[in-house]
Amino acid sequence: MPFSKGGPNAGHTLYINGQKFVLHTLPSGIFRPNTYNFIGNGVVIDPITLAAEIAKTIGTVADLKDRLLISKSAHLIVPSHRWIDLASENAKANPKLDLLCRYWPLLHGQDWA
């Protein structure tokens, strides 16, 4: 199951056996047994978000790490990118409210996930 475009701002919610999973980076196919899942070179990966998703999912998908493949060409977002994005937006005459809301945890020292 390939996942070739997108990033942590996209996402989907799944209900598996009555349990809710909100995924932003992990492909939803990870819940299908005997399938390999690829995060391709067009995907932007936030390692903090991905690690949190894996941690929340690993109890349900025990072999997740064996079936998840990530392209070496996938793009990474590191925490400094968030600060640069926020500073750039705040420098504008009319900063976007949704961007400020998205970065609220960063401004208040909270976890991203």
Sine and cosine of phi, psi and omega as CSV:
sin_phi,cos_phi,sin_psi,cos_psi,sin_omega,cos_omega
0.00,0.00,0.97,-0.24,-0.03,-1.00
-0.99,0.14,0.56,-0.83,0.11,-0.99
-0.78,-0.62,0.97,-0.25,-0.22,-0.98
-0.92,-0.40,-0.14,0.99,0.00,-1.00
-0.62,-0.79,0.39,-0.92,0.09,-1.00
0.90,-0.44,-0.14,-0.99,-0.02,-1.00
-0.19,-0.98,-0.17,-0.98,-0.11,-0.99
-0.94,0.35,-0.18,0.98,0.06,-1.00
-0.99,0.12,-0.32,0.95,0.08,-1.00
-1.00,0.10,0.03,-1.00,0.07,-1.00
0.19,-0.98,0.17,-0.99,0.04,-1.00
-0.47,-0.88,0.49,-0.87,0.01,-1.00
-0.93,-0.37,0.74,-0.67,0.01,-1.00
-0.83,-0.55,0.52,-0.85,0.14,-0.99
-0.88,-0.47,0.92,-0.40,-0.01,-1.00
-0.89,-0.46,0.89,-0.45,-0.03,-1.00
0.77,0.63,0.67,0.74,0.04,-1.00
0.98,0.18,-0.01,1.00,0.01,-1.00
-0.98,-0.21,0.69,-0.73,-0.04,-1.00
-1.00,-0.02,0.74,-0.67,0.08,-1.00
-0.80,-0.60,0.81,-0.58,0.07,-1.00
-0.95,-0.32,0.90,-0.43,-0.06,-1.00
-0.92,-0.40,0.67,-0.74,0.08,-1.00
-0.89,-0.46,-0.52,0.86,-0.05,-1.00
-0.86,-0.51,-0.65,0.76,0.00,-1.00
-0.90,0.44,0.70,-0.71,0.10,-0.99
-0.93,0.36,0.62,-0.78,-0.02,-1.00
-0.91,0.41,-0.35,0.94,0.02,-1.00
-0.91,0.41,-0.19,0.98,0.00,-1.00
-0.87,0.50,-0.38,0.92,0.00,-1.00
-0.99,0.15,-0.16,0.99,0.04,-1.00
-1.00,0.00,0.86,-0.50,-0.02,-1.00
-0.90,0.44,0.44,-0.90,0.08,-1.00
0.89,0.46,0.48,0.88,0.09,-1.00
-0.83,-0.56,0.56,-0.83,0.14,-0.99
-0.99,-0.10,0.58,-0.81,-0.02,-1.00
-0.84,-0.55,0.75,-0.66,-0.08,-1.00
-0.91,-0.41,0.75,-0.67,0.20,-0.98
-0.98,-0.21,0.94,-0.35,-0.18,-0.98
-1.00,0.09,-0.03,-1.00,-0.10,-1.00
-0.95,0.30,-0.17,0.99,0.05,-1.00
-1.00,-0.06,0.04,1.00,-0.06,-1.00
-1.00,-0.06,0.64,-0.77,0.11,-0.99
-0.99,-0.12,0.85,-0.52,-0.08,-1.00
-0.95,-0.32,0.80,-0.61,0.19,-0.98
-0.99,-0.13,0.95,-0.32,-0.09,-1.00
-0.86,0.51,-0.51,0.86,0.02,-1.00
-0.93,0.37,-0.71,0.70,0.03,-1.00
-0.90,0.43,-0.70,0.72,0.00,-1.00
-0.88,0.47,-0.70,0.71,0.01,-1.00
-0.88,0.47,-0.63,0.78,0.02,-1.00
-0.92,0.40,-0.66,0.76,0.03,-1.00
-0.90,0.43,-0.67,0.74,0.03,-1.00
-0.89,0.45,-0.70,0.71,-0.01,-1.00
-0.87,0.49,-0.62,0.79,-0.01,-1.00
-0.97,0.22,-0.36,0.93,-0.11,-0.99
-0.98,-0.21,-0.40,0.92,-0.14,-0.99
-0.87,0.50,-0.47,0.88,0.03,-1.00
-0.93,0.37,-0.48,0.88,0.01,-1.00
-1.00,-0.02,-0.56,0.83,-0.03,-1.00
-0.88,-0.48,1.00,0.08,-0.13,-0.99
-0.86,0.50,-0.58,0.81,-0.05,-1.00
-0.99,-0.12,0.40,0.92,-0.05,-1.00
-0.79,0.61,-0.74,0.68,-0.07,-1.00
-0.92,0.38,-0.39,0.92,0.04,-1.00
-0.99,0.17,-0.40,0.92,-0.11,-0.99
-0.94,-0.33,0.03,1.00,0.01,-1.00
-0.97,-0.25,0.85,-0.52,0.01,-1.00
-0.89,-0.47,0.69,-0.72,-0.04,-1.00
-0.84,-0.54,0.77,-0.64,0.01,-1.00
-0.91,0.42,0.64,-0.77,0.09,-1.00
-0.92,0.39,-0.29,0.96,-0.02,-1.00
-1.00,-0.10,0.05,1.00,0.06,-1.00
-0.90,0.43,0.51,-0.86,-0.05,-1.00
-1.00,0.00,0.53,-0.85,0.01,-1.00
-0.91,-0.41,0.61,-0.79,0.18,-0.98
-0.96,-0.29,0.82,-0.57,0.07,-1.00
-0.94,-0.34,0.30,-0.95,-0.07,-1.00
-0.79,0.62,-0.55,0.83,0.00,-1.00
-0.90,0.44,-0.49,0.87,0.05,-1.00
-0.89,0.47,-0.60,0.80,0.00,-1.00
-0.91,0.41,-0.66,0.75,0.02,-1.00
-0.90,0.43,-0.67,0.74,0.01,-1.00
-0.90,0.44,-0.70,0.72,0.02,-1.00
-0.87,0.49,-0.70,0.71,-0.01,-1.00
-0.91,0.41,-0.70,0.72,0.01,-1.00
-0.89,0.45,-0.66,0.76,0.02,-1.00
-0.89,0.45,-0.69,0.73,-0.01,-1.00
-0.93,0.38,-0.64,0.77,-0.01,-1.00
-0.93,0.36,-0.39,0.92,0.01,-1.00
-0.97,0.26,-0.27,0.96,0.01,-1.00
-0.96,0.26,0.38,-0.92,0.01,-1.00
-0.90,0.43,-0.61,0.79,0.00,-1.00
-0.81,-0.59,0.99,0.12,-0.01,-1.00
-0.90,0.44,0.52,-0.85,-0.02,-1.00
-0.97,0.24,0.78,-0.63,0.00,-1.00
-0.91,0.42,-0.63,0.78,-0.04,-1.00
-0.90,0.44,-0.57,0.82,0.03,-1.00
-0.93,0.37,-0.67,0.75,0.02,-1.00
-0.90,0.43,-0.63,0.78,0.04,-1.00
-0.91,0.41,-0.62,0.78,0.00,-1.00
-0.90,0.43,-0.55,0.84,-0.04,-1.00
-1.00,-0.09,0.08,1.00,0.00,-1.00
-0.80,0.60,-0.71,0.71,0.02,-1.00
-0.86,0.51,-0.64,0.77,0.00,-1.00
-0.89,0.46,-0.67,0.74,-0.03,-1.00
-0.92,0.38,-0.39,0.92,-0.06,-1.00
-0.90,-0.43,0.32,0.95,0.10,-0.99
0.91,0.42,0.48,0.88,-0.01,-1.00
-0.99,-0.16,0.25,-0.97,0.01,-1.00
-0.93,0.36,0.52,-0.86,-0.01,-1.00
-0.97,0.23,-0.53,0.85,-0.17,-0.99
-0.96,0.27,0.00,0.00,0.00,0.00
